[in-house]
């Protein structure tokens, strides 16, 4: 396991990248007090380990899919993993979560229209083997997106860190 000092250096790099992901390694090095080579190696390692990802995230509405919908799905016994795999392969679905509670799966989809969402829900989702019950919830307004949480941490830091308890959030095998 990496030392606390090394983890803090990595977090410093990530905080800077969250603020401006397009800055150069030279600029990052000056801000975090490391050499350019050290910054490059650390960023490469963080990407390889899955602790950091780079992505272009367009607006769903701009890309022609303004209807944002959550589907709550209760699966038949033994069907959850198969349903998760089927949903993950559907182009309309952006996120698939295995969850606790009344429903087993939450899927998030983006659609060109409410009619397209309705057809997906009734003609495709409703006909998947293993779906016992489903509900749809159309999103009226997004106040904060998942990737935007990192901006808050980059500015404020995180008060109670899983790193301090010895676990590595998001690392392979850390899921429970």
Secondary structure by P-SEA (a helix, b strand, c coil): cccaaaaaaaaaaaaaaaacccccaaaaaaaacccaaaaaaaaaaaaaaccbbbbbbcccccccccbbbbbbbbbccccaaaaaaaaaacccccccccccccccbbbbbccccaaaaaaaaccccccccccccbbbbbbccccccccaaaaaaaaccccccccccccccccccccc
